[in-house]
Amino acid sequence: MYSFSKRLTDVRVEAGYSQKDLAKELNITASAYGYYEQGRNEPPLETVRLLAKKLNVSADYLIGLINEPKHPIRYKITDDFTLTDAELVTVKQLKEKQLLSELSKNPVENIDKLVRFWEFMNKETQEKG
């Protein structure tokens, strides 16, 4: 479950700031900043923007609209087909391992096989876990 105060604390610590240092950067008192992390007060929109910039995360992440610290980069292939950065890396790995060309020889049948294999692997993992 999303918690602004928890995410703020986590990203501040990860970025290596103390509460006092970050409060100084925001030109507020350390106790005012501490209230944000305690969930006792919510910062104004401009402060959220500054926090996101200073902590190198998306404001959408801080306020719980997305679950990744930054918006995924999307690559438009065609009008109705885009890939995220992570998906593009996956396709590149498939190509480097020559699996993409193998899958492309008979895409419908090979993708069906791959999906069945993937489901088998996930089922096996769930049974062990």
N, CA, C and O atoms as a MOPAC input file, in Angstrom:
PM7 MOZYME 1SCF
protein

 N      0.84300 1    -1.18900 1     0.00000 1
 C      0.00000 1     0.00000 1     0.00000 1
 C      0.88300 1     1.24500 1     0.00000 1
 O      1.91300 1     1.29100 1     0.67300 1
 N      0.47100 1     2.23700 1    -0.75400 1
 C      1.20600 1     3.48100 1    -0.89900 1
 C      1.18700 1     4.27600 1     0.40300 1
 O      0.16600 1     4.35400 1     1.08600 1
 N      2.31700 1     4.85400 1     0.72600 1
 C      2.41000 1     5.79200 1     1.83900 1
 C      3.41500 1     6.86900 1     1.45300 1
 O      4.60200 1     6.59000 1     1.28400 1
 N      2.93200 1     8.10600 1     1.31300 1
 C      3.81400 1     9.20600 1     0.95200 1
 C      4.96700 1     9.30000 1     1.93900 1
 O      6.12500 1     9.40500 1     1.53400 1
 N      4.66200 1     9.26400 1     3.22000 1
 C      5.70600 1     9.43500 1     4.23700 1
 C      6.74300 1     8.31900 1     4.16400 1
 O      7.93500 1     8.57600 1     4.33000 1
 N      6.30600 1     7.08200 1     3.91900 1
 C      7.24400 1     5.95100 1     3.81800 1
 C      8.12000 1     6.09000 1     2.57800 1
 O      9.33400 1     5.89800 1     2.64500 1
 N      7.50600 1     6.42100 1     1.45400 1
 C      8.29600 1     6.58900 1     0.22600 1
 C      9.27900 1     7.74200 1     0.36300 1
 O     10.42600 1     7.64400 1    -0.07500 1
 N      8.83500 1     8.82000 1     0.96500 1
 C      9.71200 1     9.97100 1     1.14800 1
 C     10.91600 1     9.59100 1     2.00700 1
 O     12.05300 1     9.93600 1     1.68500 1
 N     10.65700 1     8.88900 1     3.08700 1
 C     11.74700 1     8.44400 1     3.96700 1
 C     12.70900 1     7.54200 1     3.21200 1
 O     13.92500 1     7.72800 1     3.27200 1
 N     12.15900 1     6.56300 1     2.50000 1
 C     13.00000 1     5.60200 1     1.77700 1
 C     13.88800 1     6.28100 1     0.73800 1
 O     15.08400 1     6.00200 1     0.66600 1
 N     13.31000 1     7.16800 1    -0.06100 1
 C     14.12200 1     7.79600 1    -1.11400 1
 C     15.12000 1     8.79100 1    -0.53000 1
 O     16.21100 1     8.96500 1    -1.07400 1
 N     14.75900 1     9.43800 1     0.56300 1
 C     15.71800 1    10.34900 1     1.20600 1
 C     16.93300 1     9.58400 1     1.69800 1
 O     18.07300 1     9.98300 1     1.45700 1
 N     16.67900 1     8.47500 1     2.39300 1
 C     17.78500 1     7.65800 1     2.91400 1
 C     18.62800 1     7.12100 1     1.76600 1
 O     19.85700 1     7.15400 1     1.81700 1
 N     17.95900 1     6.62700 1     0.73700 1
 C     18.65900 1     6.08800 1    -0.43300 1
 C     19.52400 1     7.15000 1    -1.10900 1
 O     20.60400 1     6.84800 1    -1.61600 1
 N     19.04500 1     8.38900 1    -1.11400 1
 C     19.79300 1     9.48400 1    -1.73700 1
 C     20.91200 1    10.01100 1    -0.83100 1
 O     21.74100 1    10.81000 1    -1.26800 1
 N     20.93500 1     9.56900 1     0.41700 1
 C     22.01500 1     9.94700 1     1.32200 1
 C     21.83000 1    11.27100 1     2.04900 1
 O     22.79800 1    11.85400 1     2.53700 1
 N     20.60000 1    11.74400 1     2.12200 1
 C     20.31900 1    12.98900 1     2.83900 1
 C     19.87300 1    12.69400 1     4.26800 1
 O     19.21500 1    11.68700 1     4.52800 1
 N     20.24000 1    13.58300 1     5.19100 1
 C     19.62800 1    13.56500 1     6.51700 1
 C     18.37100 1    14.43400 1     6.42700 1
 O     18.22100 1    15.22600 1     5.49600 1
 N     17.48500 1    14.28000 1     7.38600 1
 C     16.30000 1    15.13100 1     7.39700 1
 C     16.70200 1    16.60100 1     7.47700 1
 O     16.12100 1    17.45300 1     6.80500 1
 N     17.68900 1    16.88000 1     8.29800 1
 C     18.14900 1    18.25900 1     8.48800 1
 C     18.69100 1    18.83900 1     7.18000 1
 O     18.37600 1    19.97400 1     6.82400 1
 N     19.50700 1    18.05700 1     6.46600 1
 C     20.07900 1    18.52500 1     5.20500 1
 C     18.99800 1    18.79000 1     4.15500 1
 O     19.03500 1    19.80200 1     3.45600 1
 N     18.04500 1    17.87600 1     4.05500 1
 C     16.98500 1    18.04700 1     3.06000 1
 C     16.08500 1    19.22500 1     3.43200 1
 O     15.63600 1    19.96300 1     2.55500 1
 N     15.82200 1    19.40300 1     4.72100 1
 C     15.02900 1    20.55300 1     5.16800 1
 C     15.72000 1    21.85700 1     4.77400 1
 O     15.07400 1    22.80500 1     4.32700 1
 N     17.03100 1    21.89000 1     4.94600 1
 C     17.79800 1    23.08300 1     4.58200 1
 C     17.69200 1    23.35300 1     3.07900 1
 O     17.52900 1    24.50100 1     2.66400 1
 N     17.78300 1    22.29900 1     2.26700 1
 C     17.65600 1    22.44100 1     0.81200 1
 C     16.28500 1    22.99300 1     0.42400 1
 O     16.15300 1    23.72700 1    -0.55600 1
 N     15.26400 1    22.62900 1     1.20900 1
 C     13.89600 1    23.06900 1     0.92300 1
 C     13.56000 1    24.40400 1     1.58300 1
 O     12.48200 1    24.96000 1     1.37800 1
 N     14.50000 1    24.90400 1     2.37700 1
 C     14.30600 1    26.16100 1     3.10400 1
 C     13.13400 1    26.07800 1     4.08200 1
 O     12.32400 1    26.99700 1     4.19500 1
 N     13.07100 1    24.92400 1     4.79800 1
 C     12.07700 1    24.74000 1     5.85800 1
 C     12.80700 1    24.21900 1     7.09300 1
 O     13.97700 1    23.84400 1     7.01600 1
 N     12.12500 1    24.19500 1     8.21500 1
 C     12.75900 1    23.69400 1     9.43600 1
 C     12.84000 1    22.17600 1     9.39500 1
 O     12.07300 1    21.52100 1     8.68900 1
 N     13.77000 1    21.62700 1    10.15500 1
 C     13.91800 1    20.17300 1    10.23500 1
 C     12.66000 1    19.53500 1    10.80900 1
 O     12.26900 1    18.44700 1    10.38700 1
 N     12.02600 1    20.20100 1    11.76400 1
 C     10.80300 1    19.61800 1    12.34000 1
 C      9.66200 1    19.64000 1    11.32600 1
 O      8.85200 1    18.71300 1    11.29600 1
 N      9.58200 1    20.68300 1    10.49300 1
 C      8.55000 1    20.72900 1     9.45100 1
 C      8.75300 1    19.57400 1     8.47000 1
 O      7.80200 1    18.90700 1     8.06300 1
 N     10.02200 1    19.35500 1     8.10200 1
 C     10.30800 1    18.23600 1     7.20300 1
 C      9.98700 1    16.90800 1     7.89000 1
 O      9.38700 1    16.02200 1     7.28200 1
 N     10.38000 1    16.77400 1     9.13700 1
 C     10.11400 1    15.54700 1     9.89500 1
 C      8.63300 1    15.21100 1     9.93600 1
 O      8.26000 1    14.03800 1     9.90900 1
 N      7.78500 1    16.23200 1    10.00100 1
 C      6.34000 1    15.99800 1     9.99500 1
 C      5.88100 1    15.34900 1     8.69000 1
 O      4.93600 1    14.56000 1     8.69100 1
 N      6.54700 1    15.67600 1     7.57500 1
 C      6.21300 1    15.02700 1     6.30000 1
 C      6.47600 1    13.53000 1     6.38900 1
 O      5.65000 1    12.71700 1     5.97200 1
 N      7.63700 1    13.17400 1     6.94100 1
 C      7.99000 1    11.75400 1     7.03400 1
 C      7.17600 1    11.02000 1     8.09400 1
 O      7.00900 1     9.80300 1     8.01500 1
 N      6.67900 1    11.73900 1     9.06800 1
 C      5.83300 1    11.12300 1    10.09400 1
 C      4.37800 1    11.01200 1     9.64100 1
 O      3.56900 1    10.34300 1    10.28300 1
 N      4.05900 1    11.66600 1     8.54200 1
 C      2.69000 1    11.65000 1     8.04000 1
 C      1.77700 1    12.61900 1     8.77700 1
 O      0.55500 1    12.54300 1     8.64900 1
 N      2.35800 1    13.52100 1     9.54100 1
 C      1.56300 1    14.48600 1    10.30600 1
 C      1.15500 1    15.68200 1     9.45900 1
 O      0.12900 1    16.30800 1     9.72400 1
 N      1.94100 1    16.00100 1     8.45400 1
 C      1.64700 1    17.09500 1     7.51800 1
 C      1.96800 1    16.64200 1     6.10600 1
 O      2.79600 1    15.75600 1     5.89300 1
 N      1.30100 1    17.26200 1     5.14700 1
 C      1.60500 1    17.01400 1     3.74500 1
 C      2.21300 1    18.28300 1     3.16100 1
 O      1.74800 1    19.38800 1     3.44000 1
 N      3.25100 1    18.11900 1     2.35200 1
 C      3.90100 1    19.30300 1     1.77700 1
 C      3.04800 1    19.92600 1     0.68000 1
 O      2.24200 1    19.24400 1     0.04700 1
 N      3.23000 1    21.22700 1     0.45900 1
 C      2.56800 1    21.85800 1    -0.68100 1
 C      3.10500 1    21.29600 1    -1.99300 1
 O      4.18400 1    20.70600 1    -2.03400 1
 N      2.34900 1    21.48500 1    -3.04300 1
 C      2.70500 1    20.96100 1    -4.36100 1
 C      4.10800 1    21.38300 1    -4.79100 1
 O      4.86500 1    20.56300 1    -5.30900 1
 N      4.45800 1    22.63100 1    -4.58500 1
 C      5.78900 1    23.10300 1    -4.97700 1
 C      6.87700 1    22.35600 1    -4.21400 1
 O      7.93500 1    22.07500 1    -4.77600 1
 N      6.64300 1    22.03400 1    -2.96900 1
 C      7.62000 1    21.28700 1    -2.17400 1
 C      7.73500 1    19.85300 1    -2.68000 1
 O      8.83400 1    19.30000 1    -2.71200 1
 N      6.62700 1    19.24500 1    -3.07400 1
 C      6.66500 1    17.89700 1    -3.65900 1
 C      7.51200 1    17.91700 1    -4.92300 1
 O      8.31800 1    17.01500 1    -5.15600 1
 N      7.32300 1    18.95800 1    -5.74300 1
 C      8.11200 1    19.08600 1    -6.96700 1
 C      9.59800 1    19.20200 1    -6.64500 1
 O     10.42400 1    18.54700 1    -7.28100 1
 N      9.94200 1    20.02900 1    -5.66400 1
 C     11.34100 1    20.18600 1    -5.27500 1
 C     11.91600 1    18.89800 1    -4.69200 1
 O     13.06100 1    18.54500 1    -4.97100 1
 N     11.12200 1    18.19700 1    -3.88200 1
 C     11.56900 1    16.92100 1    -3.31300 1
 C     11.86800 1    15.91900 1    -4.41900 1
 O     12.90300 1    15.25300 1    -4.39900 1
 N     10.96400 1    15.81600 1    -5.37800 1
 C     11.15200 1    14.87200 1    -6.48300 1
 C     12.42400 1    15.19700 1    -7.25400 1
 O     13.20000 1    14.30500 1    -7.59800 1
 N     12.62700 1    16.46900 1    -7.51900 1
 C     13.82300 1    16.88300 1    -8.26100 1
 C     15.08700 1    16.60000 1    -7.45500 1
 O     16.05200 1    16.05200 1    -7.98900 1
 N     15.09000 1    16.96600 1    -6.19200 1
 C     16.25900 1    16.79800 1    -5.33100 1
 C     16.57000 1    15.31300 1    -5.10900 1
 O     17.73600 1    14.92100 1    -5.06700 1
 N     15.52400 1    14.48900 1    -4.96900 1
 C     15.70900 1    13.06500 1    -4.67200 1
 C     15.77900 1    12.20500 1    -5.93200 1
 O     15.94000 1    10.98700 1    -5.85200 1
 N     15.65700 1    12.85000 1    -7.09800 1
 C     15.78500 1    12.16200 1    -8.38700 1
 C     14.75400 1    11.04400 1    -8.56500 1
 O     15.07900 1     9.94300 1    -9.01000 1
 N     13.51100 1    11.35100 1    -8.20800 1
 C     12.39200 1    10.43600 1    -8.41800 1
 C     11.24600 1    11.23000 1    -9.02900 1
 O     11.28000 1    12.46000 1    -9.06300 1
 N     10.25200 1    10.53500 1    -9.49900 1
 C      9.06900 1    11.18000 1   -10.04300 1
 C      8.16100 1    11.62700 1    -8.90800 1
 O      8.00900 1    10.91800 1    -7.91300 1
 N      7.55700 1    12.80500 1    -9.05500 1
 C      6.55400 1    13.25200 1    -8.08700 1
 C      5.38600 1    12.26400 1    -8.06900 1
 O      4.77900 1    12.03000 1    -7.02400 1
 N      5.07800 1    11.69000 1    -9.22700 1
 C      4.02100 1    10.67800 1    -9.29600 1
 C      4.34400 1     9.48000 1    -8.40700 1
 O      3.44300 1     8.88400 1    -7.81800 1
 N      5.60400 1     9.13000 1    -8.31000 1
 C      6.01200 1     8.03700 1    -7.43000 1
 C      5.80000 1     8.43600 1    -5.96700 1
 O      5.25000 1     7.66400 1    -5.18200 1
 N      6.23200 1     9.62700 1    -5.61100 1
 C      6.09300 1    10.07500 1    -4.22300 1
 C      4.63200 1    10.09400 1    -3.78100 1
 O      4.32200 1     9.71700 1    -2.65100 1
 N      3.73900 1    10.52600 1    -4.66000 1
 C      2.33100 1    10.63400 1    -4.25800 1
 C      1.51800 1     9.37300 1    -4.56300 1
 O      0.30600 1     9.34700 1    -4.34600 1
 N      2.18400 1     8.32800 1    -5.06500 1
 C      1.53300 1     7.03500 1    -5.21200 1
 C      0.79300 1     6.77300 1    -6.50100 1
 O      0.00000 1     5.83300 1    -6.57000 1
 N      1.02700 1     7.57700 1    -7.52800 1
 C      0.36100 1     7.32300 1    -8.80600 1
 C      1.03000 1     6.21100 1    -9.59900 1
 O      0.37100 1     5.51300 1   -10.36900 1
 N      2.34100 1     6.04200 1    -9.41300 1
 C      3.07600 1     4.96300 1   -10.06600 1
 C      3.91200 1     4.24900 1    -9.01200 1
 O      4.17400 1     4.80000 1    -7.94300 1
 N      4.32600 1     3.03300 1    -9.31200 1
 C      5.08600 1     2.24200 1    -8.34000 1
 C      6.56700 1     2.12800 1    -8.65400 1
 O      7.30300 1     1.45600 1    -7.93200 1
 N      7.00900 1     2.77100 1    -9.71400 1
 C      8.43000 1     2.81900 1   -10.04000 1
 C      8.92800 1     4.22700 1    -9.75000 1
 O      8.21500 1     5.19700 1   -10.01100 1
 N     10.13000 1     4.35700 1    -9.21900 1
 C     10.62200 1     5.69700 1    -8.87100 1
 C     10.64500 1     6.69600 1   -10.02200 1
 O     10.54000 1     7.90200 1    -9.79900 1
 N     10.77900 1     6.20700 1   -11.23500 1
 C     10.76700 1     7.09800 1   -12.40300 1
 C      9.78700 1     6.55100 1   -13.43200 1
 O      9.51800 1     5.35100 1   -13.48000 1
 N      9.26700 1     7.44100 1   -14.24100 1
 C      8.38600 1     7.00400 1   -15.32100 1
 C      9.19100 1     6.16700 1   -16.30100 1
 O     10.31600 1     6.52700 1   -16.64800 1
 N      8.61700 1     5.04000 1   -16.75500 1
 C      9.35500 1     4.25600 1   -17.73700 1
 C      9.47900 1     5.00500 1   -19.06000 1
 O      8.55500 1     5.69300 1   -19.49300 1
 N     10.62400 1     4.85600 1   -19.68200 1
 C     10.83800 1     5.45300 1   -21.00000 1
 C     10.15200 1     4.54700 1   -22.01400 1
 O     10.28800 1     3.32500 1   -21.95600 1
 N      9.43100 1     5.13600 1   -22.92400 1
 C      8.71100 1     4.35100 1   -23.92400 1
 C      9.25500 1     4.66900 1   -25.31100 1
 O      9.51000 1     5.82600 1   -25.64600 1
 N      9.42700 1     3.63000 1   -26.10000 1
 C      9.89400 1     3.78000 1   -27.46500 1
 C      8.73900 1     3.45800 1   -28.40200 1
 O      8.19200 1     2.35600 1   -28.36500 1
 N      8.37300 1     4.41200 1   -29.23300 1
 C      7.27900 1     4.21200 1   -30.16800 1
 C      7.81200 1     3.48900 1   -31.39200 1
 O      8.69600 1     3.98800 1   -32.08800 1
 N      7.27000 1     2.32200 1   -31.64100 1
 C      7.65600 1     1.53400 1   -32.80500 1
 C      6.70000 1     1.87300 1   -33.95700 1
 O      7.12800 1     2.21800 1   -35.05900 1
 N      5.41600 1     1.76700 1   -33.67800 1
 C      4.36900 1     2.20900 1   -34.60400 1
 C      3.33500 1     2.94300 1   -33.76600 1
 O      3.49000 1     3.05800 1   -32.55100 1
 N      2.28400 1     3.43900 1   -34.40100 1
 C      1.25800 1     4.17700 1   -33.65200 1
 C      0.63100 1     3.34900 1   -32.53700 1
 O      0.25700 1     3.89100 1   -31.49800 1
 N      0.51400 1     2.04500 1   -32.74400 1
 C     -0.14400 1     1.21200 1   -31.73300 1
 C      0.80300 1     0.23300 1   -31.03500 1
 O      0.34800 1    -0.73100 1   -30.42000 1
 N      2.11700 1     0.47300 1   -31.12500 1
 C      3.07200 1    -0.44900 1   -30.51500 1
 C      4.24300 1     0.32800 1   -29.91700 1
 O      5.01400 1     0.96600 1   -30.63300 1
 N      4.35700 1     0.26300 1   -28.60300 1
 C      5.47100 1     0.91300 1   -27.91100 1
 C      6.13500 1    -0.09300 1   -26.98100 1
 O      5.52300 1    -1.08000 1   -26.57300 1
 N      7.39000 1     0.16900 1   -26.65400 1
 C      8.13400 1    -0.66300 1   -25.71400 1
 C      8.69200 1     0.22100 1   -24.60500 1
 O      9.13900 1     1.34100 1   -24.85700 1
 N      8.66200 1    -0.28800 1   -23.38300 1
 C      9.33100 1     0.41600 1   -22.29500 1
 C     10.82100 1     0.13200 1   -22.40100 1
 O     11.24400 1    -0.72100 1   -23.18100 1
 N     11.60200 1     0.83700 1   -21.62500 1
 C     13.04600 1     0.63100 1   -21.60000 1
 C     13.36900 1    -0.82400 1   -21.25500 1
 O     14.21100 1    -1.44800 1   -21.90000 1
 N     12.69600 1    -1.35800 1   -20.23500 1
 C     12.94500 1    -2.73700 1   -19.81100 1
 C     12.56000 1    -3.73900 1   -20.90200 1
 O     13.25900 1    -4.73100 1   -21.10900 1
 N     11.45800 1    -3.48400 1   -21.59500 1
 C     11.04000 1    -4.37200 1   -22.67800 1
 C     12.03800 1    -4.33600 1   -23.82700 1
 O     12.32800 1    -5.36700 1   -24.43400 1
 N     12.56200 1    -3.15900 1   -24.12400 1
 C     13.55400 1    -3.03700 1   -25.19400 1
 C     14.81600 1    -3.82200 1   -24.83700 1
 O     15.39100 1    -4.48700 1   -25.69800 1
 N     15.24700 1    -3.75400 1   -23.59000 1
 C     16.41100 1    -4.53000 1   -23.14000 1
 C     16.14200 1    -6.02100 1   -23.32200 1
 O     17.02700 1    -6.76500 1   -23.74500 1
 N     14.92600 1    -6.45900 1   -23.00700 1
 C     14.55600 1    -7.87000 1   -23.16300 1
 C     14.61900 1    -8.29900 1   -24.62000 1
 O     15.14600 1    -9.36500 1   -24.93500 1
 N     14.08500 1    -7.47400 1   -25.50400 1
 C     14.12700 1    -7.79500 1   -26.93600 1
 C     15.57600 1    -7.85700 1   -27.41900 1
 O     15.93700 1    -8.73800 1   -28.19900 1
 N     16.40500 1    -6.92000 1   -26.95400 1
 C     17.82100 1    -6.94000 1   -27.33900 1
 C     18.50100 1    -8.22000 1   -26.87300 1
 O     19.30500 1    -8.79600 1   -27.60600 1
 N     18.18600 1    -8.67200 1   -25.65700 1
 C     18.76200 1    -9.91400 1   -25.14100 1
 C     18.30100 1   -11.11400 1   -25.97700 1
 O     19.09500 1   -12.00100 1   -26.29000 1
 N     17.02600 1   -11.13300 1   -26.33000 1
 C     16.51800 1   -12.21800 1   -27.18800 1
 C     17.24400 1   -12.22400 1   -28.52600 1
 O     17.56900 1   -13.28700 1   -29.05600 1
 N     17.49700 1   -11.04600 1   -29.07000 1
 C     18.19200 1   -10.94700 1   -30.35400 1
 C     19.64100 1   -11.40300 1   -30.21600 1
 O     20.13000 1   -12.16300 1   -31.05200 1
 N     20.34000 1   -10.94600 1   -29.16400 1
 C     21.73200 1   -11.33500 1   -28.95700 1
 C     21.88900 1   -12.84000 1   -28.78900 1
 O     22.88300 1   -13.41700 1   -29.22900 1
 N     20.92500 1   -13.46500 1   -28.16400 1
 C     20.98600 1   -14.91000 1   -27.94200 1
 C     20.40900 1   -15.68900 1   -29.13100 1
 O     20.28900 1   -16.91300 1   -29.08800 1
 N     20.05800 1   -14.95900 1   -30.18300 1
 C     19.51100 1   -15.50400 1   -31.42100 1
 C     18.16400 1   -16.19800 1   -31.23000 1
 O     17.72200 1   -16.96200 1   -32.08700 1
 N     17.51700 1   -15.92300 1   -30.09600 1
 C     16.18700 1   -16.49000 1   -29.87400 1
 C     15.12300 1   -15.73700 1   -30.66500 1
 O     14.12100 1   -16.32400 1   -31.07400 1
 N     15.33300 1   -14.46300 1   -30.87900 1
 C     14.36200 1   -13.67300 1   -31.62600 1
 C     14.21700 1   -14.20100 1   -33.04800 1
 O     13.09900 1   -14.33000 1   -33.54800 1
 N     15.32400 1   -14.50500 1   -33.69800 1
 C     15.24000 1   -15.03700 1   -35.06200 1
 C     14.61400 1   -16.42900 1   -35.06400 1
 O     13.86200 1   -16.76500 1   -35.97900 1
 N     14.91200 1   -17.23500 1   -34.06000 1
 C     14.30400 1   -18.56900 1   -33.97400 1
 C     12.79700 1   -18.47300 1   -33.75300 1
 O     12.02300 1   -19.18700 1   -34.39100 1
 N     12.38900 1   -17.59200 1   -32.85200 1
 C     10.95900 1   -17.39500 1   -32.61300 1
 C     10.26300 1   -16.86700 1   -33.85400 1
 O      9.10200 1   -17.19400 1   -34.10100 1
 N     10.95000 1   -16.06300 1   -34.62700 1
 C     10.36400 1   -15.41700 1   -35.81000 1
 C     10.12900 1   -16.38000 1   -36.96300 1
 O      9.37800 1   -16.06300 1   -37.88600 1
 N     10.75100 1   -17.53700 1   -36.92800 1
 C     10.57600 1   -18.49200 1   -38.02400 1
 C      9.13900 1   -18.99300 1   -38.10800 1
 O      8.62000 1   -19.22100 1   -39.20000 1
 N      8.50500 1   -19.16200 1   -36.96800 1
 C      7.10600 1   -19.58400 1   -36.91900 1
 C      6.50700 1   -18.90800 1   -35.67600 1
 O      6.26200 1   -19.57200 1   -34.66900 1
 N      6.27200 1   -17.59200 1   -35.74600 1
 C      5.95800 1   -16.82600 1   -34.54400 1
 C      4.73400 1   -17.29100 1   -33.76200 1
 O      4.79100 1   -17.34900 1   -32.53300 1
 N      3.64700 1   -17.61800 1   -34.41900 1
 C      2.43400 1   -17.99500 1   -33.69100 1
 C      2.67200 1   -19.27700 1   -32.89700 1
 O      2.39700 1   -19.32500 1   -31.69800 1
 N      3.17300 1   -20.30100 1   -33.55100 1
 C      3.40700 1   -21.58200 1   -32.88000 1
 C      4.50400 1   -21.46100 1   -31.81400 1
 O      4.36500 1   -21.98200 1   -30.70700 1
 N      5.57900 1   -20.77700 1   -32.15500 1
 C      6.69200 1   -20.67400 1   -31.20300 1
 C      6.33900 1   -19.83700 1   -29.97700 1
 O      6.76600 1   -20.15400 1   -28.86700 1
 N      5.57700 1   -18.79000 1   -30.16500 1
 C      5.15800 1   -17.97800 1   -29.02000 1
 C      4.19800 1   -18.77900 1   -28.14600 1
 O      4.27200 1   -18.70000 1   -26.92000 1
 N      3.30400 1   -19.54500 1   -28.75600 1
 C      2.41100 1   -20.41100 1   -27.97200 1
 C      3.21600 1   -21.38900 1   -27.12300 1
 O      2.90100 1   -21.60700 1   -25.95300 1
 N      4.25400 1   -21.97800 1   -27.71400 1
 C      5.12200 1   -22.90700 1   -26.96900 1
 C      5.83100 1   -22.17900 1   -25.82100 1
 O      5.91900 1   -22.68200 1   -24.70100 1
 N      6.32100 1   -21.00700 1   -26.12800 1
 C      7.03200 1   -20.22300 1   -25.12000 1
 C      6.10100 1   -19.85400 1   -23.95800 1
 O      6.50800 1   -19.89800 1   -22.79700 1
 N      4.86500 1   -19.49400 1   -24.27100 1
 C      3.88900 1   -19.15600 1   -23.22200 1
 C      3.61500 1   -20.37700 1   -22.35700 1
 O      3.57600 1   -20.26300 1   -21.13200 1
 N      3.42500 1   -21.54400 1   -22.96700 1
 C      3.17900 1   -22.77000 1   -22.18700 1
 C      4.37700 1   -23.08700 1   -21.28400 1
 O      4.20200 1   -23.47400 1   -20.12900 1
 N      5.58700 1   -22.92200 1   -21.81200 1
 C      6.79000 1   -23.17300 1   -21.02400 1
 C      6.88700 1   -22.18100 1   -19.86600 1
 O      7.22100 1   -22.56000 1   -18.74400 1
 N      6.59400 1   -20.92500 1   -20.14100 1
 C      6.63700 1   -19.87600 1   -19.10900 1
 C      5.62200 1   -20.18400 1   -18.00600 1
 O      5.93400 1   -20.05000 1   -16.82300 1
 N      4.42300 1   -20.59100 1   -18.38400 1
 C      3.39400 1   -20.94400 1   -17.39900 1
 C      3.83400 1   -22.14100 1   -16.56200 1
 O      3.59700 1   -22.17500 1   -15.35500 1
 N      4.46600 1   -23.11400 1   -17.19100 1
 C      4.98600 1   -24.27500 1   -16.47200 1
 C      6.04100 1   -23.83800 1   -15.44700 1
 O      6.01200 1   -24.26900 1   -14.29400 1
 N      6.96300 1   -22.98300 1   -15.87700 1
 C      8.01600 1   -22.50900 1   -14.96500 1
 C      7.41800 1   -21.73700 1   -13.78700 1
 O      7.84000 1   -21.92200 1   -12.64500 1
 N      6.45100 1   -20.88600 1   -14.05700 1
 C      5.82100 1   -20.10700 1   -12.98100 1
 C      5.06100 1   -21.00300 1   -12.01900 1
 O      5.09600 1   -20.78400 1   -10.80800 1
 N      4.37500 1   -22.01000 1   -12.54500 1
 C      3.64600 1   -22.94900 1   -11.69800 1
 C      4.60700 1   -23.70700 1   -10.80200 1
 O      4.34900 1   -23.88500 1    -9.61100 1
 N      5.71100 1   -24.15200 1   -11.37200 1
 C      6.70900 1   -24.89300 1   -10.61200 1
 C      7.30400 1   -24.01200 1    -9.50600 1
 O      7.51700 1   -24.47900 1    -8.38700 1
 N      7.56800 1   -22.75700 1    -9.81700 1
 C      8.11700 1   -21.81400 1    -8.83500 1
 C      7.11600 1   -21.58500 1    -7.70000 1
 O      7.50200 1   -21.53300 1    -6.53300 1
 N      5.83000 1   -21.44900 1    -8.04200 1
 C      4.80200 1   -21.22400 1    -7.02300 1
 C      4.64500 1   -22.44300 1    -6.11600 1
 O      4.40900 1   -22.29900 1    -4.91700 1
 N      4.77400 1   -23.63400 1    -6.68400 1
 C      4.64300 1   -24.85600 1    -5.88300 1
 C      5.79500 1   -24.99400 1    -4.89600 1
 O      5.61300 1   -25.50500 1    -3.79200 1
 N      6.99500 1   -24.53100 1    -5.29900 1
 C      8.15700 1   -24.61300 1    -4.40800 1
 C      8.09600 1   -23.54500 1    -3.31700 1
 O      8.58800 1   -23.74700 1    -2.20700 1
 N      7.48800 1   -22.41000 1    -3.64800 1
 C      7.46400 1   -21.25800 1    -2.74400 1
 C      6.39300 1   -21.36800 1    -1.75300 1
 O      6.23300 1   -20.48100 1    -0.91500 1

